[in-house]
Amino acid sequence: MKNKLTDKQKELIESFGVVQEGMGLSPASARVNALLTIADATELTFDQIREALELSKSATSNAINNLLMLKRIGYKTKPGDRKRYFYSELGEWQKIFIESMQGLSVYNDVIKSIIENRTNETKEFNNKLKDFTNFLTYYQEESINLIKNWKK
C-alpha cells in the first residue's frame, strides 16, 4: 500500500473490526471491511489489502468473497488493468438497509405458513406468532419509510 497506515488508523481498524465481529463477521472479513472504510485510498487491490492487514492469500480471498456476497463491499476494474479494486459499500447504507428490510418478507412469509399449519390447540402460542408477523410487517414498512424520508 502506498500510504502506510497510521497508528490511529490501525487502532480504528481493530476497534471497528471487533464491533463487526460482534455483528457476525469473521475476524478477517471484519478487518477487511474496516480497512476499506478507514484507509485514505477509497479503493484497494487484493495485494494492498493482504499486505496492510498481514493476512494470508486464502484468508484475504475468503474475507473478500464473504464481504462481496454480503454486499458490504464492491469492486471495479480499470481498462488495461487486470486487478480488481475493492471499495466499501458503507456509503450506500440506505440501499443496504432497504434490501435487508425487504429480505424480512421471506422470513415473515415462512412464519405465516407455519402459523397456517399449526394445530389450533396451541392458541396462545399461535397468537404470539401472529403478533410477531404483524410486528415484522410494521417494522419493515416503518423502517423503509424512515430510510426513504431521511434528509428529505
C-alpha positions as CSV (number, residue, x, y, z in Angstrom):
1,M,0.0,0.0,0.0
2,K,1.5,3.4,-1.0
3,N,0.3,5.2,2.1
4,K,1.2,3.3,5.2
5,L,-1.5,3.2,7.8
6,T,-1.0,5.5,10.8
7,D,-1.1,4.1,14.3
8,K,-4.6,5.7,14.8
9,Q,-5.9,4.1,11.6
10,K,-4.6,0.7,12.8
11,E,-6.3,1.2,16.1
12,L,-9.6,2.2,14.3
13,I,-9.4,-0.9,12.1
14,E,-9.1,-3.1,15.1
15,S,-11.9,-1.3,17.0
16,F,-14.3,-1.3,14.0
17,G,-13.3,-4.9,13.3
18,V,-14.2,-6.0,16.8
19,V,-17.6,-4.3,16.5
20,Q,-18.2,-6.0,13.2
21,E,-17.2,-9.4,14.6
22,G,-19.9,-8.9,17.2
23,M,-22.3,-8.4,14.4
24,G,-21.4,-11.8,12.9
25,L,-18.4,-11.2,10.6
26,S,-15.3,-13.4,10.7
27,P,-12.2,-11.6,12.1
28,A,-10.6,-11.4,8.6
29,S,-13.8,-10.1,7.0
30,A,-14.3,-7.6,9.7
31,R,-10.8,-6.2,9.3
32,V,-11.0,-6.1,5.5
33,N,-14.3,-4.2,5.7
34,A,-12.8,-1.9,8.4
35,L,-9.7,-1.3,6.3
36,L,-11.8,-0.3,3.2
37,T,-13.7,2.2,5.3
38,I,-10.7,3.7,7.2
39,A,-7.9,3.7,4.6
40,D,-7.1,7.0,2.9
41,A,-7.5,5.4,-0.5
42,T,-11.1,4.6,-1.4
43,E,-10.2,1.6,-3.5
44,L,-7.6,-1.1,-2.7
45,T,-6.3,-4.1,-4.6
46,F,-6.2,-7.6,-3.2
47,D,-2.5,-7.3,-2.6
48,Q,-2.8,-4.0,-0.8
49,I,-5.5,-5.4,1.5
50,R,-3.4,-8.5,2.2
51,E,-0.3,-6.6,2.9
52,A,-1.9,-3.9,5.0
53,L,-3.6,-6.5,7.2
54,E,-0.8,-9.1,7.1
55,L,-3.3,-11.8,6.1
56,S,-2.6,-14.9,4.1
57,K,-3.8,-15.1,0.5
58,S,-6.6,-17.6,1.4
59,A,-7.8,-15.6,4.4
60,T,-7.9,-12.4,2.3
61,S,-9.7,-14.2,-0.6
62,N,-12.2,-15.8,1.8
63,A,-12.8,-12.5,3.5
64,I,-13.3,-10.6,0.3
65,N,-15.6,-13.2,-1.2
66,N,-17.7,-13.2,2.0
67,L,-18.0,-9.4,2.0
68,L,-18.9,-9.4,-1.7
69,M,-21.6,-12.0,-1.1
70,L,-23.0,-9.9,1.9
71,K,-22.8,-6.8,-0.4
72,R,-20.7,-5.0,2.2
73,I,-18.0,-4.2,-0.4
74,G,-17.9,-3.9,-4.2
75,Y,-15.2,-3.9,-6.8
76,K,-14.4,-2.2,-10.1
77,T,-11.9,-2.8,-12.8
78,K,-9.9,-0.3,-14.8
79,P,-9.2,-0.5,-18.6
80,G,-6.0,-2.3,-19.3
81,D,-5.6,-3.4,-15.7
82,R,-6.5,-7.0,-14.7
83,K,-6.6,-6.1,-11.0
84,R,-9.9,-5.7,-9.1
85,Y,-10.2,-2.6,-6.9
86,F,-12.3,-3.2,-3.8
87,Y,-14.2,-0.5,-2.0
88,S,-16.6,-0.2,0.9
89,E,-20.3,-0.1,0.3
90,L,-20.9,1.7,3.6
91,G,-21.6,4.9,1.7
92,E,-24.6,3.0,0.2
93,W,-26.1,2.3,3.6
94,Q,-29.6,3.4,2.6
95,K,-29.7,0.8,-0.2
96,I,-28.3,-1.9,2.0
97,F,-30.8,-1.2,4.8
98,I,-33.7,-1.2,2.4
99,E,-32.6,-4.5,0.9
100,S,-32.2,-6.0,4.4
101,M,-35.7,-4.8,5.4
102,Q,-37.1,-6.3,2.2
103,G,-35.4,-9.6,3.0
104,L,-37.6,-9.8,6.1
105,S,-40.6,-10.6,3.7
106,V,-39.3,-14.1,3.0
107,Y,-38.8,-14.8,6.7
108,N,-42.2,-13.4,7.6
109,D,-43.9,-15.4,4.9
110,V,-42.4,-18.6,6.3
111,I,-43.6,-17.8,9.8
112,K,-47.1,-17.1,8.3
113,S,-47.0,-20.6,6.6
114,I,-46.0,-22.1,9.9
115,I,-49.0,-20.5,11.6
116,E,-51.3,-21.8,9.0
117,N,-50.1,-25.3,9.6
118,R,-50.0,-25.3,13.3
119,T,-52.6,-27.1,15.5
120,N,-55.5,-25.0,16.8
121,E,-54.8,-26.5,20.2
122,T,-52.0,-24.0,20.9
123,K,-53.9,-20.8,20.6
124,E,-51.8,-18.7,22.9
125,F,-48.5,-19.6,21.1
126,N,-50.2,-19.2,17.7
127,N,-51.4,-15.7,18.7
128,K,-47.8,-14.8,19.8
129,L,-46.6,-15.9,16.3
130,K,-49.3,-13.8,14.6
131,D,-48.4,-10.9,16.8
132,F,-44.8,-11.4,15.7
133,T,-45.6,-11.4,12.0
134,N,-47.7,-8.3,12.4
135,F,-44.8,-6.6,14.1
136,L,-42.4,-7.7,11.4
137,T,-44.7,-6.2,8.7
138,Y,-45.0,-3.0,10.7
139,Y,-41.2,-2.8,11.4
140,Q,-40.4,-3.5,7.8
141,E,-42.7,-0.8,6.4
142,E,-41.8,1.8,9.0
143,S,-38.1,1.2,8.6
144,I,-38.2,1.6,4.9
145,N,-40.3,4.8,5.2
146,L,-37.8,6.1,7.8
147,I,-34.9,5.5,5.4
148,K,-36.6,6.9,2.4
149,N,-37.6,10.0,4.4
150,W,-34.2,10.6,5.8
151,K,-33.0,14.1,4.9
152,K,-35.9,14.9,2.7
